[in-house]
Amino acid sequence: MKPNLQLHKFLPAFAFLSLCVLPGRAEETNSLPLTPVTVYGGDYRVLPGAASVNVLDLSANQPSPLATTRDLAALVPSTMLFDGNNNRLPKFSVRGLRENNFVTGDPAVGVYLDDMPFNDLYTRTIPLHDVASVEFIRGPQGTLYGASGPGGVINLVSHQPGDDWHGSAGVTYGNHNQFAVDGSVSGPIVTNTLALGVSGLYASRDGFVHNDFLGGHPDTQQTISGRGQLRWTPCDLWEFSLLGGGYNLQDGFVPTFNPGSDRDLFHVSRDYNGFVDTDSWHTGFKATYRGEKFKLTSATSYRNWQQDLAQDFDFSAFNPTQPPSSSNALPTIGIFKPKVTQWSEEVRVRSTDDSAPLKWNGGLFGNWGETKTLSGRNITIPTGFPPPNDSVIDSALTDAKVNADTYAVFGEATYTIQEKLDLTAGLRFTYDNREIVRSRSGMNFIDPSLPMGPYTTGNFSGQENFSATQPKFAIAYHYMPECVVYASAAVGYQSGGFNTSNDNDTQSRFNPARSWNYEIGARTLCLDQKLQWNLAFFYTETSGYQVYRLDTINPAQAYVINAQHAWSAGVENEFVYRASKDLTLSLNAGYTHAEFDDFTYSTMFQSFDFSGKRINFVPEFTVAAAAEYRFCEHLFARAEVVGVGKYYLTEDNTASQGSYALLNARIGYQHKNLEVAVFGRNLLDHRYASNALDFRSFSTPNLLIRQPGDPLTFGGTISLSF
């Protein structure tokens, strides 16, 4: 049921809040640093106007809480990352807006690395080495960025080469034979003119999961990654950067748990281990002009990403002495070979006089992407004849190409009255062109709906255009320099398109999702700037919420369905308390209620009604509490608890993952350029599902496949820097 939520009822609470957080005099010994936040290129002493922003500055000489992209969720309330292909294809769930498991459609969260966008669901594997800062701005930011989802934008910034030589090197070793070595170096080639920076990472580990049928731990991982940047500053007005990088990932079995045949999350039975190999490289060119009144930035990027996946898609070990059945499935090997090429161009211009009452920014964005996929499965059918004729292969392969082109113009302006009141208005117009060419072919022995023997079906091509106008309105009141209360309303948008996993031309199409996103909140520094406190309430209404579902009659077919209407509402609370110069405490917590209040659809043989159901993969709450203490001058200890509330795994709400908490810790020695530390993650070895794949159908009613989160890991690390 949708609540009668009236935002104006919260305003008195914020009026009271602003009276309760009068900042006192700063003390140098233990006050919080006023972290600069880069939003549209400007540095602000206090977080800018009407936005929920989380910033992690990794440039300081302090231990990083980030190990993988999964750790980003612990830094931001109401945010969860669900694993895909191990943790290689992260799926975001933010404030009730979540991304599907089958890499179809637009992202809910835009991601940038050094101003280069990742504007799809495939290519966002970003090895976290040589990262200087992470910034997450929640809510639609389409009036500030070219690539922005309705859930927000994440900016990753690597260490920038300059006029001083800097470098680092580190080695990590732990249980499960986990090993990693990383390094970076940067400095001037020509002083004050030309600088170069390079970084690299090698990491590997053994598997967590034991295959009880074949033996061994097949879910191994290996990562090789590198990035480089050449920065040229011929004069004070101009700056040019040439960027490049790439990675190679070689993984084995994707951990999956079949409740119908596997012993537990980390003991499975498969007759094929499988592999996932991924290669990606990218290059970019960035030019910046700093004029007297404005700053102009142009960022051009190209990305090539491809993957070769083969996995056991019957999720079991076939027993040839027993007849085939739903509990003794024929050996089925699933394959998936996507290849993504992507060009983008983004031009942003903004005013540079931050003391002027009117501050503005604008931009143009273009993205041209092509995704080719070859996907399907091969089923081995025993014939009863002696080798080599003891089996035949029933195959089905879908060959598809989808072109996704996006063009946008956007801008935003803020007018400040008496240095207290910020009035903001923005507008974005987006035009999307989507095209598809696809076919399915194979050799059929078991499907009565298809001709026996070789066949071709589902051949079609299509083209659709979509557009969106996205306004934004905001008001912010700076009660004191370290206290701001705000309210905002903005439109979010995810384009429509084509789903390659359906043989029907009409059923392969899906429409855009459009949302109104409302937020009121406050951000403060108080108690002599020892306490940073952020509070936000949000409410989102979405028309056309995009949901990916398999056909329960024929699971070889799938749909991207637009739920007629969905809503989400919640509250977020964040504290960082610098109790002393040695002790820092932090807590972030979020509560979200997300619901389909109108969601019905029909296939040829069935009708479904999920109205009133909770939106799956949206945790009821998230919480992260951490304490970091420095003692004996050079020793430090950090402990954190990350909690996740109950969330449903399916649209019908018949399966769920219960609440769980993970305990992480790190203790070490740090002096000048040396750090030695030991760490532990999931110290209580809690078992939980980090994702689920719904393959249930009439023939496989219980095939809800769960993907386990990482078990207990621990180890040691040593790093040097200069």
C-alpha positions in Angstrom: 0.0 0.0 0.0 1.3 3.4 -0.9 1.4 5.8 2.1 -0.1 9.2 2.2 3.3 10.8 2.3 3.3 14.6 2.4 6.8 16.0 2.4 5.9 19.3 4.0 5.2 17.5 7.2 8.9 16.9 7.6 9.9 20.6 7.3 9.2 21.5 11.0 11.6 18.7 12.0 14.4 20.3 10.0 13.7 23.7 11.4 14.1 22.2 14.9 17.2 20.3 13.7 18.9 23.5 12.5 18.5 25.0 16.0 20.1 22.1 17.7 23.4 21.9 15.7 25.0 25.2 16.3 28.7 24.7 15.6 31.2 25.7 18.2 34.8 27.0 17.9 37.1 24.7 16.0 40.0 22.9 17.8 43.0 21.9 15.7 43.8 18.8 17.7 40.7 16.7 17.0 38.3 18.6 14.7 37.1 16.8 11.5 38.8 18.0 8.3 36.5 19.9 6.0 36.8 17.6 3.1 36.7 19.3 -0.3 33.9 17.9 -2.4 34.2 18.1 -6.2 30.7 18.1 -7.6 30.7 20.0 -10.9 34.4 20.9 -10.8 34.2 23.3 -7.8 35.7 22.8 -4.4 33.5 23.6 -1.4 34.4 24.0 2.2 31.0 22.6 3.2 29.1 20.0 1.2 27.3 21.8 -1.7 23.6 22.7 -1.5 20.9 20.1 -1.9 22.6 16.7 -2.3 23.4 13.6 -0.3 27.2 13.2 -0.9 29.6 10.7 0.6 33.3 11.3 0.0 36.2 9.0 0.9 39.6 10.6 0.6 42.3 8.0 0.1 45.1 10.4 -0.6 45.8 10.8 3.1 48.3 8.5 4.8 45.7 6.2 6.4 44.5 2.6 5.9 41.9 2.2 3.2 38.6 0.4 4.0 38.2 -0.5 0.3 39.3 -3.9 -1.0 36.7 -4.5 -3.8 33.8 -2.6 -5.3 31.6 -4.6 -2.8 33.0 -2.5 0.0 31.5 0.7 -1.5 28.2 -0.4 0.0 29.6 -0.1 3.6 30.3 3.6 3.0 26.9 4.7 1.9 23.5 4.2 3.6 20.6 2.6 1.7 23.1 1.1 -0.8 23.8 -2.5 -1.5 26.0 -4.2 -4.2 24.9 -7.6 -5.3 27.4 -10.0 -6.9 27.3 -11.0 -10.6 29.9 -13.4 -12.0 31.6 -13.6 -8.6 32.0 -9.9 -7.7 33.1 -9.0 -11.3 29.8 -7.4 -12.4 28.4 -5.5 -9.4 24.7 -4.7 -9.4 23.7 -1.6 -7.4 20.6 -1.2 -5.3 20.1 2.3 -4.1 17.1 3.8 -2.3 14.7 1.2 -3.8 16.2 1.5 -7.4 18.0 -1.7 -8.3 19.7 -3.2 -11.4 18.8 -6.6 -12.8 21.0 -9.6 -12.8 20.9 -10.1 -16.6 22.8 -7.0 -17.8 19.8 -5.6 -19.8 18.8 -2.0 -19.6 20.4 1.1 -18.3 22.3 1.4 -15.0 20.6 2.8 -11.9 24.0 4.4 -10.9 26.4 6.1 -13.2 30.1 5.4 -12.7 33.1 7.6 -13.7 36.8 6.9 -13.5 38.8 10.1 -14.1 35.9 11.7 -16.0 35.5 8.6 -18.2 32.0 7.1 -17.9 30.9 3.5 -17.6 27.5 3.8 -19.2 26.3 0.2 -19.2 25.9 -2.8 -16.9 28.8 -4.9 -18.3 32.0 -2.9 -18.1 31.9 -1.6 -14.5 34.5 -4.0 -13.2 37.1 -1.5 -11.8 40.0 -2.9 -9.9 40.5 -0.6 -7.0 44.2 0.2 -7.1 45.8 3.7 -7.1 42.4 5.3 -6.3 42.8 8.7 -4.6 39.2 9.5 -3.8 35.7 8.1 -4.1 32.6 10.3 -4.3 29.0 9.1 -4.3 26.2 11.6 -5.0 22.8 10.0 -4.4 19.7 10.8 -6.4 19.4 11.8 -10.1 22.3 14.0 -11.2 21.4 14.3 -14.9 21.7 18.1 -14.8 25.3 17.8 -13.7 26.7 14.7 -15.5 26.2 13.1 -18.9 26.1 9.5 -17.5 23.8 9.6 -14.5 21.3 7.0 -13.3 18.3 7.7 -11.1 20.2 6.3 -8.1 23.2 8.7 -8.4 26.7 9.0 -9.6 30.0 7.5 -8.3 33.2 9.4 -9.1 36.5 7.5 -8.8 39.6 9.6 -9.1 43.1 8.1 -9.4 46.2 9.7 -8.1 47.1 12.5 -10.6 50.8 12.9 -11.7 52.4 16.2 -10.8 55.7 17.9 -10.2 56.9 15.6 -7.4 57.8 12.0 -7.7 55.6 9.7 -5.7 55.3 5.9 -5.6 54.0 3.0 -3.6 54.2 -0.8 -3.5 52.4 -3.4 -1.5 52.1 -7.1 -1.0 49.2 -9.0 0.6 48.9 -12.7 1.4 46.2 -14.6 3.2 44.1 -17.7 3.6 42.7 -19.4 0.5 46.2 -18.7 -0.9 45.1 -15.1 -1.7 48.0 -13.1 -3.0 48.2 -9.6 -4.4 51.0 -7.2 -5.3 50.3 -3.6 -6.5 52.5 -0.6 -7.2 52.4 2.9 -8.7 54.8 5.6 -9.6 54.3 9.1 -10.9 56.3 12.2 -11.4 57.5 14.9 -13.8 59.1 14.2 -17.1 59.5 17.9 -17.8 59.1 20.0 -14.7 55.9 22.1 -14.6 54.9 20.9 -18.0 54.7 17.1 -18.5 54.1 14.4 -15.9 53.5 10.6 -16.1 51.8 8.2 -13.8 51.4 4.4 -14.0 50.0 1.8 -11.7 49.4 -2.0 -11.7 47.9 -4.8 -9.8 48.2 -8.6 -9.8 46.0 -10.7 -7.6 44.9 -14.3 -7.3 43.3 -16.7 -4.9 42.1 -20.3 -4.7 38.4 -21.1 -4.6 36.1 -20.9 -1.6 33.6 -23.6 -2.9 34.3 -27.3 -2.9 32.9 -29.4 -5.8 31.9 -32.6 -4.1 31.4 -34.4 -7.4 34.6 -33.5 -9.3 36.7 -32.5 -6.3 38.7 -29.4 -5.8 37.8 -25.7 -5.3 37.0 -24.5 -8.8 36.0 -20.9 -8.1 39.5 -19.5 -8.5 40.2 -15.9 -9.5 43.1 -14.0 -11.1 43.4 -10.3 -11.9 45.9 -8.4 -13.9 45.3 -4.7 -14.2 47.1 -1.6 -15.2 46.4 2.1 -15.8 48.5 5.0 -17.0 48.1 8.8 -17.4 50.2 11.4 -19.3 49.4 14.9 -18.1 50.6 18.0 -20.1 50.2 21.5 -18.8 51.7 23.8 -21.5 50.5 27.0 -19.7 48.3 28.1 -16.8 45.1 28.1 -19.0 45.3 24.7 -20.5 45.7 21.1 -19.3 45.7 17.9 -21.4 45.6 14.3 -20.2 46.0 11.1 -22.1 44.7 8.1 -20.2 44.7 4.4 -20.8 44.3 1.1 -19.0 43.1 -2.4 -19.1 42.7 -5.7 -17.3 42.5 -9.4 -17.7 40.4 -11.5 -15.4 40.6 -15.3 -15.4 38.1 -16.9 -13.2 36.7 -20.4 -12.8 33.4 -21.6 -11.4 30.9 -18.9 -10.6 29.7 -19.9 -7.1 26.1 -21.0 -7.2 24.0 -23.0 -4.7 21.2 -25.2 -5.8 19.0 -26.0 -2.8 17.7 -29.1 -4.5 21.0 -30.9 -4.9 23.9 -29.1 -3.1 24.9 -29.8 0.5 25.4 -26.1 1.4 26.6 -22.8 0.1 30.2 -23.9 -0.1 29.7 -27.6 -1.0 28.2 -28.2 -4.4 27.9 -31.0 -7.0 28.6 -30.1 -10.6 29.8 -32.2 -13.5 31.4 -29.2 -15.2 33.4 -26.5 -13.4 33.3 -23.8 -16.0 35.3 -20.6 -16.5 34.8 -16.9 -17.0 37.5 -15.0 -18.9 37.2 -11.2 -19.3 39.4 -8.7 -21.2 39.0 -5.0 -21.3 41.0 -2.0 -22.3 40.2 1.7 -22.5 41.7 5.0 -23.6 40.7 8.6 -23.1 41.7 12.1 -23.8 40.8 15.0 -21.5 41.3 18.7 -22.2 40.6 21.5 -19.7 40.6 25.2 -20.2 40.6 27.5 -17.2 39.4 31.0 -18.1 38.8 34.0 -16.0 35.1 33.4 -15.7 34.6 29.8 -16.6 36.2 26.3 -16.8 35.7 24.1 -19.8 36.4 20.4 -19.8 36.1 17.9 -22.7 36.5 14.2 -22.1 36.6 11.6 -24.9 36.8 7.9 -24.2 36.8 4.6 -25.9 36.3 1.2 -24.2 36.5 -2.4 -25.5 35.3 -5.1 -23.2 34.7 -8.8 -23.9 34.0 -11.9 -22.0 33.9 -15.7 -22.5 31.8 -17.6 -20.1 30.9 -21.3 -19.8 29.2 -22.7 -16.7 27.1 -25.7 -15.6 23.6 -24.4 -16.3 21.7 -27.4 -14.9 23.4 -26.7 -11.5 23.8 -30.3 -10.7 25.8 -33.5 -11.4 24.0 -35.9 -13.8 23.7 -39.5 -12.7 23.7 -41.6 -15.9 22.3 -44.7 -14.0 19.1 -42.8 -13.3 16.5 -41.5 -15.8 16.6 -37.8 -16.5 14.2 -35.8 -14.4 13.9 -32.4 -12.7 16.1 -33.7 -9.9 18.5 -35.4 -12.3 18.9 -32.9 -15.1 20.8 -33.7 -18.3 24.2 -32.1 -18.5 23.7 -28.5 -19.7 26.6 -26.2 -20.5 25.6 -22.5 -20.7 27.7 -20.1 -22.7 27.7 -16.3 -22.9 30.1 -14.3 -25.0 29.4 -10.6 -24.9 31.5 -8.0 -26.6 31.1 -4.3 -25.9 32.6 -1.3 -27.7 31.8 2.1 -26.5 32.6 5.7 -27.5 31.7 8.7 -25.4 32.2 12.5 -25.5 31.3 14.8 -22.7 31.8 18.6 -22.6 31.1 20.4 -19.4 31.4 24.1 -18.7 30.9 25.9 -15.4 31.4 29.3 -13.7 34.5 29.7 -11.6 33.6 32.7 -9.4 32.2 30.9 -6.3 31.7 34.2 -4.5 29.2 35.4 -7.2 25.5 35.0 -6.4 24.9 33.1 -9.6 26.8 29.9 -10.2 26.0 27.8 -13.2 27.1 24.8 -15.2 26.1 23.1 -18.5 27.1 20.3 -20.8 26.7 18.1 -23.8 27.0 14.3 -23.8 27.1 11.6 -26.4 27.5 7.9 -26.0 27.7 5.4 -28.9 27.7 1.7 -27.8 27.5 -1.6 -29.6 27.0 -4.9 -27.7 27.3 -8.2 -29.5 26.3 -11.3 -27.6 26.4 -15.0 -28.4 24.5 -16.9 -25.7 22.8 -20.2 -25.3 23.3 -23.8 -24.0 24.3 -27.3 -25.1 22.5 -30.3 -23.6 24.2 -33.7 -23.7 21.6 -36.4 -24.3 22.7 -40.0 -23.8 21.6 -42.4 -26.7 22.4 -45.8 -25.1 24.7 -46.6 -28.0 28.4 -47.3 -27.5 31.0 -44.5 -28.1 31.4 -42.4 -30.1 27.7 -42.4 -30.7 26.7 -42.5 -27.0 25.3 -39.0 -26.9 23.9 -36.2 -29.1 24.0 -32.5 -28.4 20.8 -30.4 -28.2 22.0 -26.8 -28.8 20.4 -23.4 -28.8 22.4 -20.2 -29.6 21.2 -16.6 -29.7 23.3 -14.3 -31.8 22.4 -10.6 -31.2 23.7 -7.1 -31.7 22.3 -4.1 -29.9 23.3 -0.5 -30.7 22.6 2.0 -27.9 23.2 5.7 -28.8 22.5 8.5 -26.3 22.6 12.3 -26.7 21.9 14.8 -23.9 22.1 18.4 -23.2 22.0 19.5 -19.5 22.5 22.4 -17.2 21.9 23.8 -13.7 22.1 27.2 -12.1 22.2 28.2 -8.4 21.4 31.7 -7.2 22.4 32.6 -3.6 20.6 35.2 -1.6 22.5 37.0 1.1 25.0 34.1 1.3 22.4 32.0 3.1 19.7 30.8 0.7 20.5 28.7 -2.5 17.8 28.4 -5.1 18.7 25.8 -7.8 17.0 24.9 -11.0 18.2 22.5 -13.7 17.0 20.8 -16.9 18.2 18.0 -19.0 17.0 16.6 -22.3 17.9 13.1 -23.4 17.4 11.4 -26.7 18.1 7.6 -27.0 18.2 5.5 -30.1 18.1 1.7 -29.6 18.5 -0.9 -32.4 18.6 -4.7 -32.4 19.4 -7.5 -34.8 19.1 -11.1 -33.5 18.4 -14.7 -34.3 18.3 -18.0 -32.6 19.5 -21.3 -34.1 20.5 -24.7 -33.0 20.0 -28.5 -33.2 16.8 -29.7 -31.5 16.0 -33.1 -30.1 13.8 -32.3 -27.1 11.6 -29.2 -27.6 8.3 -30.1 -29.1 7.6 -26.5 -30.1 10.5 -26.5 -32.5 11.2 -28.7 -35.6 13.5 -31.7 -35.0 17.0 -31.3 -36.2 18.6 -28.0 -37.3 16.4 -24.9 -36.9 16.4 -21.1 -37.0 13.9 -19.0 -35.2 13.4 -15.6 -33.6 15.0 -13.7 -36.5 14.1 -10.0 -36.3 15.5 -6.5 -36.2 14.0 -3.4 -34.6 14.6 0.2 -33.9 13.1 2.5 -31.2 13.6 6.1 -30.1 13.0 7.4 -26.6 13.4 10.8 -25.0 13.1 12.4 -21.6 12.9 15.9 -20.2 14.3 15.9 -16.7 13.8 19.0 -14.5 15.4 19.6 -11.1 14.5 22.0 -8.3 16.3 22.5 -5.0 16.5 24.9 -2.1 19.2 25.0 0.5 19.5 27.2 3.6 23.0 27.7 5.2 22.0 28.3 8.7 25.7 28.5 9.7 28.8 27.9 7.6 28.9 24.3 8.8 25.1 23.7 8.7 22.8 23.4 5.7 19.2 22.2 5.4 17.8 21.4 2.0 15.0 20.0 -0.1 15.1 18.8 -3.7 12.9 17.3 -6.4 14.4 15.8 -9.6 13.3 13.4 -12.4 15.2 10.2 -13.0 15.2 8.2 -16.2 16.3 4.9 -17.6 15.9 4.3 -21.3 13.8 1.7 -22.9 15.3 -0.8 -25.3 15.5 -4.4 -26.5 15.9 -7.7 -24.6 17.8 -10.2 -26.7 16.4 -13.2 -24.8 13.0 -13.3 -26.5 12.1 -14.7 -29.9 9.2 -12.4 -30.3 9.8 -9.0 -31.8 7.1 -7.3 -29.8 7.9 -9.0 -26.5 11.6 -8.1 -26.7 10.8 -4.4 -26.4 10.6 -2.6 -23.1 9.8 1.0 -22.2 11.7 3.6 -20.2 11.4 4.0 -16.4 10.7 7.5 -15.2 10.8 8.6 -11.6 10.3 11.6 -9.4 12.8 11.7 -6.6 12.2 13.9 -3.6 14.6 14.5 -0.7 14.9 16.7 2.3 17.9 16.7 4.6 20.5 18.4 6.7 24.3 18.2 6.9 26.2 19.6 9.9 29.5 20.0 11.5 29.1 20.6 15.3 30.6 20.0 18.7 33.7 22.1 17.8 33.7 20.4 14.4 34.3 17.0 16.0 31.0 15.6 14.8 29.7 15.4 11.3 26.0 14.5 11.1 24.0 14.0 8.0 20.3 13.2 7.9 18.1 12.7 4.8 14.5 11.6 4.0 13.8 10.4 0.5 10.7 9.4 -1.4 10.6 8.1 -5.0 7.8 7.3 -7.4 8.6 5.3 -10.5 6.4 4.7 -13.6 7.6 1.8 -15.8 9.9 0.2 -13.2 12.0 -2.3 -15.2 11.9 -5.9 -14.1 13.6 -8.9 -15.8 11.7 -12.2 -15.6 12.0 -15.6 -17.2 9.0 -17.3 -18.8 7.8 -20.0 -16.4 6.5 -22.1 -19.3 9.6 -21.8 -21.4 12.6 -20.6 -19.4 14.6 -20.1 -22.6 12.5 -17.0 -23.1 12.7 -13.9 -20.9 11.0 -10.5 -20.6 11.9 -7.1 -19.4 8.6 -5.9 -18.0 7.6 -2.4 -17.0 5.8 -2.5 -13.7 3.1 0.1 -13.9 4.0 1.9 -10.7 6.4 1.5 -7.8 7.5 3.6 -4.9 10.1 3.7 -2.2 10.7 5.8 0.9 13.3 5.9 3.6 15.6 7.7 6.0 19.4 7.9 6.2 21.5 8.9 9.1 25.3 9.4 9.1 27.7 10.2 11.9 31.4 10.7 12.0 32.7 11.6 15.5 36.4 12.6 16.1 36.4 11.8 19.8 40.1 12.7 20.1 43.1 13.0 17.8 43.5 9.2 18.1 39.9 7.9 18.1 37.3 8.2 15.3 33.9 6.7 15.4 31.5 6.4 12.5 28.0 5.1 11.8 25.8 5.2 8.8 22.3 3.6 8.7 19.5 3.6 6.2 15.9 2.3 6.2 14.1 1.7 2.9 10.6 0.5 2.2 10.2 -0.2 -1.6 7.0 -1.6 -3.1 5.3 -2.4 -6.3 1.9 -0.8 -5.8 0.7 -1.6 -9.4 2.4 -4.5 -11.2 0.4 -6.9 -13.4 1.3 -8.6 -16.6 0.3 -11.6 -18.7 2.0 -14.1 -21.0 0.3 -16.4 -23.4 -0.6 -18.9 -20.7 -0.4 -17.1 -17.4 -1.2 -13.9 -15.6 0.7 -12.4 -12.7 -0.1 -9.8 -10.1 2.7 -8.6 -7.9 0.9 -5.5 -6.7 1.6 -4.8 -3.0 4.8 -6.9 -3.1 8.1 -5.6 -1.8 10.7 -4.8 -4.5 13.2 -7.6 -4.4 16.9 -7.0 -3.8 16.2 -3.9 -1.7 17.3 -4.5 1.9 15.0 -3.3 4.6 17.9 -1.5 6.2 21.7 -1.1 5.9 24.0 -0.2 8.8 27.8 0.2 9.1 29.5 1.1 12.3 33.3 1.5 12.6 35.9 2.6 15.2 39.5 3.5 14.4 42.0 4.0 17.2 45.6 5.1 17.0 47.9 4.3 20.0 51.5 4.1 20.9 52.2 6.7 18.3 52.4 4.4 15.3 49.9 1.6 16.0 46.3 1.6 14.7 43.3 -0.7 15.0 40.1 -0.5 13.0 36.9 -2.6 13.5 33.7 -2.4 11.6 30.3 -4.1 11.6 28.3 -4.1 8.4 24.7 -5.1 8.7 22.1 -5.8 6.0 18.4 -6.2 6.6 16.0 -8.7 5.1 15.5 -8.6 1.4 13.4 -10.6 -1.0 15.0 -12.6 -3.8 11.9 -12.9 -6.0 9.1 -10.6 -7.2 6.5 -12.8 -5.6 8.2 -12.5 -2.2 8.3 -16.2 -1.6 12.0 -16.4 -1.0 14.2 -14.0 1.0 17.6 -13.5 2.6 17.4 -12.8 6.3 19.2 -10.1 8.1 22.9 -10.6 8.7 26.0 -8.8 10.0 29.6 -9.0 9.0 32.5 -8.2 11.3 35.7 -6.9 9.8 38.9 -5.8 11.5 42.4 -4.5 10.7 45.4 -3.8 13.0 48.8 -2.6 12.1 51.9 -0.4 12.4 52.3 2.8 10.4 55.3 5.0 10.4 56.4 7.5 7.8 56.3 5.5 4.5 55.8 2.0 5.9 52.7 0.2 6.9 52.4 -3.4 8.1 49.0 -4.8 9.0 46.9 -7.9 9.5 43.2 -8.0 8.5 40.2 -10.2 8.8 36.9 -10.0 6.9 33.7 -11.7 7.9 35.4 -12.8 11.1 32.4 -14.7 12.4 32.3 -16.7 9.1 28.6 -15.8 8.5 26.9 -17.7 5.6 24.6 -15.6 3.5 23.5 -15.2 -0.1 24.9 -12.2 -1.9 22.6 -12.7 -4.9 20.0 -15.0 -6.4 19.0 -16.1 -9.9 15.4 -17.0 -10.4 15.2 -19.9 -12.9 12.0 -21.4 -11.6 9.5 -22.7 -14.2 6.9 -25.4 -14.4 9.5 -28.0 -15.1 11.9 -26.7 -12.4 9.7 -25.2 -9.7 12.5 -25.0 -7.1 15.4 -23.7 -9.2 16.1 -20.5 -7.3 19.9 -20.4 -7.4 21.7 -18.5 -4.7 25.2 -17.0 -4.9 27.1 -17.1 -1.6 28.9 -14.1 -0.1 32.6 -14.5 0.8 33.4 -16.6 3.8 36.0 -15.7 6.5 39.2 -14.3 4.9 42.3 -13.1 6.7 45.9 -12.2 6.0 48.6 -9.7 6.2 49.9 -6.8 4.1 53.0 -4.7 3.9 53.2 -1.5 1.9 55.8 1.2 1.2 55.4 4.7 -0.3 57.5 7.6 -1.1 
